[in-house]
Amino acid sequence: MKVKYDREVDILYIQLTDAQIEESDADRPGMIIDYDASGMMVGIEILNASKRMDRPTMVELEVA
């Protein structure tokens, strides 16, 4: 998994796999979910991230 925040366009992208994106769905306003050919999630794009999150530049990963 990779997380990237682009300050210039205020987009946070969470890449779940390296699979090629075949389809994208704007399920909710400001959020785009990318899928591969088999329908598995590839990534999540959050538009206007600084308005939707407290600190989009701070990422914390917890594995249980």
PQR file of N, CA, C, O and H, with PARSE charges and radii, in Angstrom:
ATOM      1  N   MET A   1       0.847  -1.172   0.000 -0.4000 1.5000
ATOM      2  CA  MET A   1       0.000   0.000   0.000 -0.0000 2.0000
ATOM      3  C   MET A   1       0.894   1.237   0.000  0.5500 1.7000
ATOM      4  O   MET A   1       1.917   1.289   0.683 -0.5500 1.4000
ATOM      5  N   LYS A   2       0.480   2.230  -0.784 -0.4000 1.5000
ATOM      6  CA  LYS A   2       1.197   3.500  -0.846 -0.0000 2.0000
ATOM      7  C   LYS A   2       0.192   4.630  -0.631  0.5500 1.7000
ATOM      8  O   LYS A   2      -0.954   4.554  -1.074 -0.5500 1.4000
ATOM      9  H   LYS A   2      -0.350   2.188  -1.340  0.4000 1.0000
ATOM     10  N   VAL A   3       0.638   5.667   0.050 -0.4000 1.5000
ATOM     11  CA  VAL A   3      -0.200   6.842   0.268 -0.0000 2.0000
ATOM     12  C   VAL A   3       0.557   8.051  -0.246  0.5500 1.7000
ATOM     13  O   VAL A   3       1.718   8.265   0.103 -0.5500 1.4000
ATOM     14  H   VAL A   3       1.569   5.728   0.410  0.4000 1.0000
ATOM     15  N   LYS A   4      -0.113   8.845  -1.081 -0.4000 1.5000
ATOM     16  CA  LYS A   4       0.528  10.031  -1.651 -0.0000 2.0000
ATOM     17  C   LYS A   4      -0.413  11.225  -1.499  0.5500 1.7000
ATOM     18  O   LYS A   4      -1.602  11.146  -1.808 -0.5500 1.4000
ATOM     19  H   LYS A   4      -1.056   8.671  -1.364  0.4000 1.0000
ATOM     20  N   TYR A   5       0.151  12.329  -1.016 -0.4000 1.5000
ATOM     21  CA  TYR A   5      -0.619  13.571  -0.930 -0.0000 2.0000
ATOM     22  C   TYR A   5       0.036  14.599  -1.836  0.5500 1.7000
ATOM     23  O   TYR A   5       1.229  14.878  -1.708 -0.5500 1.4000
ATOM     24  H   TYR A   5       1.117  12.393  -0.764  0.4000 1.0000
ATOM     25  N   ASP A   6      -0.739  15.159  -2.747 -0.4000 1.5000
ATOM     26  CA  ASP A   6      -0.254  16.184  -3.674 -0.0000 2.0000
ATOM     27  C   ASP A   6      -0.815  17.527  -3.217  0.5500 1.7000
ATOM     28  O   ASP A   6      -1.999  17.808  -3.402 -0.5500 1.4000
ATOM     29  H   ASP A   6      -1.708  14.932  -2.851  0.4000 1.0000
ATOM     30  N   ARG A   7       0.042  18.354  -2.621 -0.4000 1.5000
ATOM     31  CA  ARG A   7      -0.390  19.656  -2.093 -0.0000 2.0000
ATOM     32  C   ARG A   7      -0.897  20.595  -3.183  0.5500 1.7000
ATOM     33  O   ARG A   7      -1.832  21.364  -2.962 -0.5500 1.4000
ATOM     34  H   ARG A   7       1.004  18.127  -2.471  0.4000 1.0000
ATOM     35  N   GLU A   8      -0.275  20.528  -4.363 -0.4000 1.5000
ATOM     36  CA  GLU A   8      -0.644  21.454  -5.438 -0.0000 2.0000
ATOM     37  C   GLU A   8      -2.100  21.309  -5.852  0.5500 1.7000
ATOM     38  O   GLU A   8      -2.766  22.304  -6.139 -0.5500 1.4000
ATOM     39  H   GLU A   8       0.485  19.903  -4.542  0.4000 1.0000
ATOM     40  N   VAL A   9      -2.598  20.084  -5.884 -0.4000 1.5000
ATOM     41  CA  VAL A   9      -3.988  19.860  -6.295 -0.0000 2.0000
ATOM     42  C   VAL A   9      -4.868  19.398  -5.137  0.5500 1.7000
ATOM     43  O   VAL A   9      -6.062  19.164  -5.319 -0.5500 1.4000
ATOM     44  H   VAL A   9      -2.058  19.276  -5.650  0.4000 1.0000
ATOM     45  N   ASP A  10      -4.273  19.265  -3.933 -0.4000 1.5000
ATOM     46  CA  ASP A  10      -4.981  18.887  -2.711 -0.0000 2.0000
ATOM     47  C   ASP A  10      -5.711  17.548  -2.861  0.5500 1.7000
ATOM     48  O   ASP A  10      -6.899  17.428  -2.562 -0.5500 1.4000
ATOM     49  H   ASP A  10      -3.302  19.456  -3.786  0.4000 1.0000
ATOM     50  N   ILE A  11      -4.956  16.540  -3.339 -0.4000 1.5000
ATOM     51  CA  ILE A  11      -5.522  15.204  -3.518 -0.0000 2.0000
ATOM     52  C   ILE A  11      -4.697  14.200  -2.721  0.5500 1.7000
ATOM     53  O   ILE A  11      -3.467  14.191  -2.787 -0.5500 1.4000
ATOM     54  H   ILE A  11      -3.991  16.637  -3.582  0.4000 1.0000
ATOM     55  N   LEU A  12      -5.394  13.361  -1.971 -0.4000 1.5000
ATOM     56  CA  LEU A  12      -4.767  12.256  -1.257 -0.0000 2.0000
ATOM     57  C   LEU A  12      -5.133  10.977  -1.999  0.5500 1.7000
ATOM     58  O   LEU A  12      -6.311  10.714  -2.239 -0.5500 1.4000
ATOM     59  H   LEU A  12      -6.392  13.369  -1.917  0.4000 1.0000
ATOM     60  N   TYR A  13      -4.123  10.176  -2.366 -0.4000 1.5000
ATOM     61  CA  TYR A  13      -4.379   8.918  -3.067 -0.0000 2.0000
ATOM     62  C   TYR A  13      -3.823   7.766  -2.253  0.5500 1.7000
ATOM     63  O   TYR A  13      -2.653   7.768  -1.871 -0.5500 1.4000
ATOM     64  H   TYR A  13      -3.165  10.390  -2.171  0.4000 1.0000
ATOM     65  N   ILE A  14      -4.668   6.788  -1.994 -0.4000 1.5000
ATOM     66  CA  ILE A  14      -4.273   5.577  -1.285 -0.0000 2.0000
ATOM     67  C   ILE A  14      -4.260   4.457  -2.313  0.5500 1.7000
ATOM     68  O   ILE A  14      -5.311   4.026  -2.787 -0.5500 1.4000
ATOM     69  H   ILE A  14      -5.618   6.787  -2.304  0.4000 1.0000
ATOM     70  N   GLN A  15      -3.070   3.990  -2.653 -0.4000 1.5000
ATOM     71  CA  GLN A  15      -2.914   2.925  -3.642 -0.0000 2.0000
ATOM     72  C   GLN A  15      -2.849   1.598  -2.903  0.5500 1.7000
ATOM     73  O   GLN A  15      -1.940   1.367  -2.106 -0.5500 1.4000
ATOM     74  H   GLN A  15      -2.216   4.339  -2.267  0.4000 1.0000
ATOM     75  N   LEU A  16      -3.809   0.735  -3.168 -0.4000 1.5000
ATOM     76  CA  LEU A  16      -3.898  -0.535  -2.460 -0.0000 2.0000
ATOM     77  C   LEU A  16      -3.107  -1.646  -3.137  0.5500 1.7000
ATOM     78  O   LEU A  16      -2.551  -2.513  -2.463 -0.5500 1.4000
ATOM     79  H   LEU A  16      -4.547   0.923  -3.816  0.4000 1.0000
ATOM     80  N   THR A  17      -3.053  -1.626  -4.475 -0.4000 1.5000
ATOM     81  CA  THR A  17      -2.310  -2.634  -5.239 -0.0000 2.0000
ATOM     82  C   THR A  17      -1.648  -1.963  -6.437  0.5500 1.7000
ATOM     83  O   THR A  17      -1.898  -0.793  -6.729 -0.5500 1.4000
ATOM     84  H   THR A  17      -3.505  -0.921  -5.023  0.4000 1.0000
ATOM     85  N   ASP A  18      -0.803  -2.723  -7.124 -0.4000 1.5000
ATOM     86  CA  ASP A  18      -0.162  -2.232  -8.342 -0.0000 2.0000
ATOM     87  C   ASP A  18      -0.945  -2.605  -9.596  0.5500 1.7000
ATOM     88  O   ASP A  18      -0.477  -2.364 -10.708 -0.5500 1.4000
ATOM     89  H   ASP A  18      -0.600  -3.674  -6.887  0.4000 1.0000
ATOM     90  N   ALA A  19      -2.122  -3.187  -9.435 -0.4000 1.5000
ATOM     91  CA  ALA A  19      -2.932  -3.608 -10.578 -0.0000 2.0000
ATOM     92  C   ALA A  19      -3.328  -2.402 -11.426  0.5500 1.7000
ATOM     93  O   ALA A  19      -3.418  -1.277 -10.934 -0.5500 1.4000
ATOM     94  H   ALA A  19      -2.503  -3.383  -8.531  0.4000 1.0000
ATOM     95  N   GLN A  20      -3.560  -2.662 -12.699 -0.4000 1.5000
ATOM     96  CA  GLN A  20      -3.961  -1.595 -13.613 -0.0000 2.0000
ATOM     97  C   GLN A  20      -5.413  -1.198 -13.354  0.5500 1.7000
ATOM     98  O   GLN A  20      -6.275  -2.051 -13.141 -0.5500 1.4000
ATOM     99  H   GLN A  20      -3.487  -3.576 -13.098  0.4000 1.0000
ATOM    100  N   ILE A  21      -5.663   0.089 -13.375 -0.4000 1.5000
ATOM    101  CA  ILE A  21      -7.016   0.604 -13.164 -0.0000 2.0000
ATOM    102  C   ILE A  21      -7.820   0.416 -14.444  0.5500 1.7000
ATOM    103  O   ILE A  21      -7.414   0.852 -15.521 -0.5500 1.4000
ATOM    104  H   ILE A  21      -4.963   0.781 -13.548  0.4000 1.0000
ATOM    105  N   GLU A  22      -8.969  -0.244 -14.304 -0.4000 1.5000
ATOM    106  CA  GLU A  22      -9.857  -0.470 -15.445 -0.0000 2.0000
ATOM    107  C   GLU A  22     -11.109   0.394 -15.365  0.5500 1.7000
ATOM    108  O   GLU A  22     -11.713   0.726 -16.385 -0.5500 1.4000
ATOM    109  H   GLU A  22      -9.298  -0.599 -13.429  0.4000 1.0000
ATOM    110  N   GLU A  23     -11.493   0.753 -14.148 -0.4000 1.5000
ATOM    111  CA  GLU A  23     -12.727   1.513 -13.961 -0.0000 2.0000
ATOM    112  C   GLU A  23     -12.596   2.387 -12.722  0.5500 1.7000
ATOM    113  O   GLU A  23     -11.966   1.997 -11.739 -0.5500 1.4000
ATOM    114  H   GLU A  23     -11.003   0.484 -13.319  0.4000 1.0000
ATOM    115  N   SER A  24     -13.189   3.557 -12.776 -0.4000 1.5000
ATOM    116  CA  SER A  24     -13.218   4.465 -11.627 -0.0000 2.0000
ATOM    117  C   SER A  24     -14.657   4.852 -11.360  0.5500 1.7000
ATOM    118  O   SER A  24     -15.438   5.059 -12.288 -0.5500 1.4000
ATOM    119  H   SER A  24     -13.701   3.874 -13.574  0.4000 1.0000
ATOM    120  N   ASP A  25     -15.002   4.949 -10.089 -0.4000 1.5000
ATOM    121  CA  ASP A  25     -16.371   5.254  -9.703 -0.0000 2.0000
ATOM    122  C   ASP A  25     -16.362   6.380  -8.674  0.5500 1.7000
ATOM    123  O   ASP A  25     -15.737   6.264  -7.620 -0.5500 1.4000
ATOM    124  H   ASP A  25     -14.368   4.781  -9.335  0.4000 1.0000
ATOM    125  N   ALA A  26     -17.056   7.463  -8.989 -0.4000 1.5000
ATOM    126  CA  ALA A  26     -17.199   8.578  -8.048 -0.0000 2.0000
ATOM    127  C   ALA A  26     -18.395   8.262  -7.158  0.5500 1.7000
ATOM    128  O   ALA A  26     -19.475   8.829  -7.318 -0.5500 1.4000
ATOM    129  H   ALA A  26     -17.564   7.557  -9.845  0.4000 1.0000
ATOM    130  N   ASP A  27     -18.181   7.344  -6.219 -0.4000 1.5000
ATOM    131  CA  ASP A  27     -19.240   6.838  -5.354 -0.0000 2.0000
ATOM    132  C   ASP A  27     -19.874   7.937  -4.509  0.5500 1.7000
ATOM    133  O   ASP A  27     -21.091   7.970  -4.327 -0.5500 1.4000
ATOM    134  H   ASP A  27     -17.303   6.883  -6.089  0.4000 1.0000
ATOM    135  N   ARG A  28     -19.048   8.822  -4.005 -0.4000 1.5000
ATOM    136  CA  ARG A  28     -19.515   9.958  -3.199 -0.0000 2.0000
ATOM    137  C   ARG A  28     -18.844  11.215  -3.727  0.5500 1.7000
ATOM    138  O   ARG A  28     -17.764  11.135  -4.312 -0.5500 1.4000
ATOM    139  H   ARG A  28     -18.060   8.795  -4.153  0.4000 1.0000
ATOM    140  N   PRO A  29     -19.455  12.362  -3.535 -0.5600 1.5000
ATOM    141  CA  PRO A  29     -18.804  13.600  -3.988  0.2800 2.0000
ATOM    142  C   PRO A  29     -17.429  13.759  -3.337  0.5500 1.7000
ATOM    143  O   PRO A  29     -17.296  13.673  -2.116 -0.5500 1.4000
ATOM    144  N   GLY A  30     -16.416  13.990  -4.164 -0.4000 1.5000
ATOM    145  CA  GLY A  30     -15.074  14.206  -3.649 -0.0000 2.0000
ATOM    146  C   GLY A  30     -14.276  12.952  -3.392  0.5500 1.7000
ATOM    147  O   GLY A  30     -13.156  13.027  -2.887 -0.5500 1.4000
ATOM    148  H   GLY A  30     -16.524  14.060  -5.155  0.4000 1.0000
ATOM    149  N   MET A  31     -14.833  11.782  -3.733 -0.4000 1.5000
ATOM    150  CA  MET A  31     -14.118  10.527  -3.521 -0.0000 2.0000
ATOM    151  C   MET A  31     -14.262   9.646  -4.754  0.5500 1.7000
ATOM    152  O   MET A  31     -15.370   9.405  -5.235 -0.5500 1.4000
ATOM    153  H   MET A  31     -15.743  11.721  -4.144  0.4000 1.0000
ATOM    154  N   ILE A  32     -13.126   9.169  -5.257 -0.4000 1.5000
ATOM    155  CA  ILE A  32     -13.128   8.313  -6.439 -0.0000 2.0000
ATOM    156  C   ILE A  32     -12.459   6.999  -6.064  0.5500 1.7000
ATOM    157  O   ILE A  32     -11.362   6.986  -5.505 -0.5500 1.4000
ATOM    158  H   ILE A  32     -12.227   9.365  -4.867  0.4000 1.0000
ATOM    159  N   ILE A  33     -13.130   5.895  -6.376 -0.4000 1.5000
ATOM    160  CA  ILE A  33     -12.581   4.572  -6.096 -0.0000 2.0000
ATOM    161  C   ILE A  33     -12.206   3.923  -7.420  0.5500 1.7000
ATOM    162  O   ILE A  33     -13.014   3.868  -8.347 -0.5500 1.4000
ATOM    163  H   ILE A  33     -14.021   5.906  -6.830  0.4000 1.0000
ATOM    164  N   ASP A  34     -10.974   3.432  -7.501 -0.4000 1.5000
ATOM    165  CA  ASP A  34     -10.471   2.785  -8.709 -0.0000 2.0000
ATOM    166  C   ASP A  34     -10.537   1.271  -8.544  0.5500 1.7000
ATOM    167  O   ASP A  34     -10.270   0.739  -7.466 -0.5500 1.4000
ATOM    168  H   ASP A  34     -10.317   3.476  -6.748  0.4000 1.0000
ATOM    169  N   TYR A  35     -10.903   0.574  -9.647 -0.4000 1.5000
ATOM    170  CA  TYR A  35     -11.043  -0.880  -9.642 -0.0000 2.0000
ATOM    171  C   TYR A  35     -10.226  -1.498 -10.764  0.5500 1.7000
ATOM    172  O   TYR A  35      -9.981  -0.864 -11.790 -0.5500 1.4000
ATOM    173  H   TYR A  35     -11.119   1.006 -10.523  0.4000 1.0000
ATOM    174  N   ASP A  36      -9.806  -2.750 -10.560 -0.4000 1.5000
ATOM    175  CA  ASP A  36      -9.110  -3.474 -11.622 -0.0000 2.0000
ATOM    176  C   ASP A  36     -10.132  -4.228 -12.475  0.5500 1.7000
ATOM    177  O   ASP A  36     -11.337  -4.076 -12.270 -0.5500 1.4000
ATOM    178  H   ASP A  36     -10.005  -3.265  -9.727  0.4000 1.0000
ATOM    179  N   ALA A  37      -9.670  -5.032 -13.420 -0.4000 1.5000
ATOM    180  CA  ALA A  37     -10.549  -5.738 -14.354 -0.0000 2.0000
ATOM    181  C   ALA A  37     -11.476  -6.736 -13.662  0.5500 1.7000
ATOM    182  O   ALA A  37     -12.555  -7.030 -14.176 -0.5500 1.4000
ATOM    183  H   ALA A  37      -8.691  -5.156 -13.587  0.4000 1.0000
ATOM    184  N   SER A  38     -11.071  -7.262 -12.501 -0.4000 1.5000
ATOM    185  CA  SER A  38     -11.914  -8.227 -11.795 -0.0000 2.0000
ATOM    186  C   SER A  38     -12.811  -7.577 -10.743  0.5500 1.7000
ATOM    187  O   SER A  38     -13.507  -8.275 -10.005 -0.5500 1.4000
ATOM    188  H   SER A  38     -10.194  -7.023 -12.083  0.4000 1.0000
ATOM    189  N   GLY A  39     -12.797  -6.248 -10.670 -0.4000 1.5000
ATOM    190  CA  GLY A  39     -13.657  -5.541  -9.732 -0.0000 2.0000
ATOM    191  C   GLY A  39     -13.062  -5.319  -8.356  0.5500 1.7000
ATOM    192  O   GLY A  39     -13.743  -4.837  -7.452 -0.5500 1.4000
ATOM    193  H   GLY A  39     -12.232  -5.682 -11.270  0.4000 1.0000
ATOM    194  N   MET A  40     -11.794  -5.668  -8.192 -0.4000 1.5000
ATOM    195  CA  MET A  40     -11.126  -5.452  -6.904 -0.0000 2.0000
ATOM    196  C   MET A  40     -10.657  -3.998  -6.815  0.5500 1.7000
ATOM    197  O   MET A  40     -10.252  -3.403  -7.814 -0.5500 1.4000
ATOM    198  H   MET A  40     -11.240  -6.060  -8.927  0.4000 1.0000
ATOM    199  N   MET A  41     -10.718  -3.437  -5.607 -0.4000 1.5000
ATOM    200  CA  MET A  41     -10.277  -2.057  -5.413 -0.0000 2.0000
ATOM    201  C   MET A  41      -8.777  -1.929  -5.620  0.5500 1.7000
ATOM    202  O   MET A  41      -7.999  -2.734  -5.109 -0.5500 1.4000
ATOM    203  H   MET A  41     -11.047  -3.921  -4.795  0.4000 1.0000
ATOM    204  N   VAL A  42      -8.376  -0.905  -6.379 -0.4000 1.5000
ATOM    205  CA  VAL A  42      -6.970  -0.614  -6.638 -0.0000 2.0000
ATOM    206  C   VAL A  42      -6.527   0.586  -5.812  0.5500 1.7000
ATOM    207  O   VAL A  42      -5.410   0.612  -5.296 -0.5500 1.4000
ATOM    208  H   VAL A  42      -9.009  -0.251  -6.795  0.4000 1.0000
ATOM    209  N   GLY A  43      -7.410   1.584  -5.687 -0.4000 1.5000
ATOM    210  CA  GLY A  43      -7.043   2.782  -4.954 -0.0000 2.0000
ATOM    211  C   GLY A  43      -8.235   3.656  -4.630  0.5500 1.7000
ATOM    212  O   GLY A  43      -9.334   3.476  -5.153 -0.5500 1.4000
ATOM    213  H   GLY A  43      -8.318   1.563  -6.107  0.4000 1.0000
ATOM    214  N   ILE A  44      -7.981   4.610  -3.750 -0.4000 1.5000
ATOM    215  CA  ILE A  44      -9.002   5.566  -3.322 -0.0000 2.0000
ATOM    216  C   ILE A  44      -8.406   6.958  -3.449  0.5500 1.7000
ATOM    217  O   ILE A  44      -7.330   7.236  -2.921 -0.5500 1.4000
ATOM    218  H   ILE A  44      -7.088   4.757  -3.325  0.4000 1.0000
ATOM    219  N   GLU A  45      -9.111   7.823  -4.150 -0.4000 1.5000
ATOM    220  CA  GLU A  45      -8.660   9.199  -4.359 -0.0000 2.0000
ATOM    221  C   GLU A  45      -9.602  10.131  -3.605  0.5500 1.7000
ATOM    222  O   GLU A  45     -10.819  10.077  -3.786 -0.5500 1.4000
ATOM    223  H   GLU A  45      -9.985   7.598  -4.580  0.4000 1.0000
ATOM    224  N   ILE A  46      -9.033  10.986  -2.759 -0.4000 1.5000
ATOM    225  CA  ILE A  46      -9.828  11.937  -1.984 -0.0000 2.0000
ATOM    226  C   ILE A  46      -9.504  13.338  -2.483  0.5500 1.7000
ATOM    227  O   ILE A  46      -8.388  13.830  -2.314 -0.5500 1.4000
ATOM    228  H   ILE A  46      -8.045  11.030  -2.612  0.4000 1.0000
ATOM    229  N   LEU A  47     -10.494  13.969  -3.099 -0.4000 1.5000
ATOM    230  CA  LEU A  47     -10.334  15.317  -3.631 -0.0000 2.0000
ATOM    231  C   LEU A  47     -10.525  16.337  -2.516  0.5500 1.7000
ATOM    232  O   LEU A  47     -11.267  16.087  -1.566 -0.5500 1.4000
ATOM    233  H   LEU A  47     -11.401  13.570  -3.236  0.4000 1.0000
ATOM    234  N   ASN A  48      -9.860  17.484  -2.623 -0.4000 1.5000
ATOM    235  CA  ASN A  48      -9.941  18.532  -1.589 -0.0000 2.0000
ATOM    236  C   ASN A  48      -9.655  17.945  -0.207  0.5500 1.7000
ATOM    237  O   ASN A  48     -10.377  18.201   0.757 -0.5500 1.4000
ATOM    238  H   ASN A  48      -9.257  17.688  -3.394  0.4000 1.0000
ATOM    239  N   ALA A  49      -8.599  17.164  -0.137 -0.4000 1.5000
ATOM    240  CA  ALA A  49      -8.279  16.410   1.080 -0.0000 2.0000
ATOM    241  C   ALA A  49      -8.118  17.293   2.312  0.5500 1.7000
ATOM    242  O   ALA A  49      -8.533  16.900   3.402 -0.5500 1.4000
ATOM    243  H   ALA A  49      -8.012  16.956  -0.919  0.4000 1.0000
ATOM    244  N   SER A  50      -7.531  18.468   2.166 -0.4000 1.5000
ATOM    245  CA  SER A  50      -7.305  19.326   3.339 -0.0000 2.0000
ATOM    246  C   SER A  50      -8.608  19.853   3.925  0.5500 1.7000
ATOM    247  O   SER A  50      -8.637  20.289   5.076 -0.5500 1.4000
ATOM    248  H   SER A  50      -7.194  18.787   1.281  0.4000 1.0000
ATOM    249  N   LYS A  51      -9.676  19.817   3.153 -0.4000 1.5000
ATOM    250  CA  LYS A  51     -10.982  20.255   3.653 -0.0000 2.0000
ATOM    251  C   LYS A  51     -11.766  19.093   4.257  0.5500 1.7000
ATOM    252  O   LYS A  51     -12.757  19.309   4.955 -0.5500 1.4000
ATOM    253  H   LYS A  51      -9.652  19.463   2.218  0.4000 1.0000
ATOM    254  N   ARG A  52     -11.328  17.860   3.991 -0.4000 1.5000
ATOM    255  CA  ARG A  52     -12.033  16.669   4.457 -0.0000 2.0000
ATOM    256  C   ARG A  52     -11.321  15.967   5.609  0.5500 1.7000
ATOM    257  O   ARG A  52     -11.906  15.128   6.294 -0.5500 1.4000
ATOM    258  H   ARG A  52     -10.524  17.684   3.424  0.4000 1.0000
ATOM    259  N   MET A  53     -10.038  16.322   5.816 -0.4000 1.5000
ATOM    260  CA  MET A  53      -9.234  15.661   6.839 -0.0000 2.0000
ATOM    261  C   MET A  53      -8.517  16.715   7.673  0.5500 1.7000
ATOM    262  O   MET A  53      -8.259  17.822   7.203 -0.5500 1.4000
ATOM    263  H   MET A  53      -9.563  17.003   5.259  0.4000 1.0000
ATOM    264  N   ASP A  54      -8.200  16.360   8.914 -0.4000 1.5000
ATOM    265  CA  ASP A  54      -7.464  17.290   9.770 -0.0000 2.0000
ATOM    266  C   ASP A  54      -6.062  17.539   9.249  0.5500 1.7000
ATOM    267  O   ASP A  54      -5.646  18.690   9.119 -0.5500 1.4000
ATOM    268  H   ASP A  54      -8.410  15.460   9.296  0.4000 1.0000
ATOM    269  N   ARG A  55      -5.324  16.469   8.945 -0.4000 1.5000
ATOM    270  CA  ARG A  55      -3.937  16.596   8.495 -0.0000 2.0000
ATOM    271  C   ARG A  55      -3.649  15.565   7.404  0.5500 1.7000
ATOM    272  O   ARG A  55      -3.187  14.466   7.710 -0.5500 1.4000
ATOM    273  H   ARG A  55      -5.662  15.534   9.050  0.4000 1.0000
ATOM    274  N   PRO A  56      -3.911  15.894   6.148 -0.5600 1.5000
ATOM    275  CA  PRO A  56      -3.684  14.916   5.080  0.2800 2.0000
ATOM    276  C   PRO A  56      -2.215  14.570   4.877  0.5500 1.7000
ATOM    277  O   PRO A  56      -1.901  13.569   4.232 -0.5500 1.4000
ATOM    278  N   THR A  57      -1.311  15.383   5.416 -0.4000 1.5000
ATOM    279  CA  THR A  57       0.118  15.095   5.251 -0.0000 2.0000
ATOM    280  C   THR A  57       0.638  14.116   6.299  0.5500 1.7000
ATOM    281  O   THR A  57       1.764  13.631   6.184 -0.5500 1.4000
ATOM    282  H   THR A  57      -1.565  16.196   5.940  0.4000 1.0000
ATOM    283  N   MET A  58      -0.157  13.822   7.307 -0.4000 1.5000
ATOM    284  CA  MET A  58       0.271  12.902   8.355 -0.0000 2.0000
ATOM    285  C   MET A  58      -0.462  11.577   8.187  0.5500 1.7000
ATOM    286  O   MET A  58      -1.687  11.514   8.287 -0.5500 1.4000
ATOM    287  H   MET A  58      -1.072  14.216   7.400  0.4000 1.0000
ATOM    288  N   VAL A  59       0.297  10.529   7.934 -0.4000 1.5000
ATOM    289  CA  VAL A  59      -0.279   9.203   7.732 -0.0000 2.0000
ATOM    290  C   VAL A  59       0.247   8.281   8.816  0.5500 1.7000
ATOM    291  O   VAL A  59       1.445   8.253   9.099 -0.5500 1.4000
ATOM    292  H   VAL A  59       1.292  10.580   7.853  0.4000 1.0000
ATOM    293  N   GLU A  60      -0.649   7.536   9.411 -0.4000 1.5000
ATOM    294  CA  GLU A  60      -0.268   6.582  10.448 -0.0000 2.0000
ATOM    295  C   GLU A  60      -0.785   5.214  10.030  0.5500 1.7000
ATOM    296  O   GLU A  60      -1.959   5.070   9.688 -0.5500 1.4000
ATOM    297  H   GLU A  60      -1.622   7.559   9.181  0.4000 1.0000
ATOM    298  N   LEU A  61       0.070   4.225  10.055 -0.4000 1.5000
ATOM    299  CA  LEU A  61      -0.303   2.870   9.671 -0.0000 2.0000
ATOM    300  C   LEU A  61      -0.290   1.988  10.902  0.5500 1.7000
ATOM    301  O   LEU A  61       0.690   1.951  11.646 -0.5500 1.4000
ATOM    302  H   LEU A  61       1.024   4.342  10.333  0.4000 1.0000
ATOM    303  N   GLU A  62      -1.391   1.275  11.109 -0.4000 1.5000
ATOM    304  CA  GLU A  62      -1.485   0.368  12.243 -0.0000 2.0000
ATOM    305  C   GLU A  62      -1.803  -1.020  11.716  0.5500 1.7000
ATOM    306  O   GLU A  62      -2.799  -1.209  11.019 -0.5500 1.4000
ATOM    307  H   GLU A  62      -2.187   1.304  10.504  0.4000 1.0000
ATOM    308  N   VAL A  63      -0.970  -1.982  12.042 -0.4000 1.5000
ATOM    309  CA  VAL A  63      -1.178  -3.361  11.617 -0.0000 2.0000
ATOM    310  C   VAL A  63      -1.492  -4.184  12.853  0.5500 1.7000
ATOM    311  O   VAL A  63      -0.749  -4.168  13.834 -0.5500 1.4000
ATOM    312  H   VAL A  63      -0.161  -1.829  12.609  0.4000 1.0000
ATOM    313  N   ALA A  64      -2.606  -4.906  12.789 -0.4000 1.5000
ATOM    314  CA  ALA A  64      -3.011  -5.714  13.947 -0.0000 2.0000
ATOM    315  C   ALA A  64      -2.864  -7.185  13.651  0.5500 1.7000
ATOM    316  O   ALA A  64      -3.157  -8.019  14.508 -0.5500 1.4000
ATOM    317  H   ALA A  64      -3.210  -4.919  11.991  0.4000 1.0000
TER
END
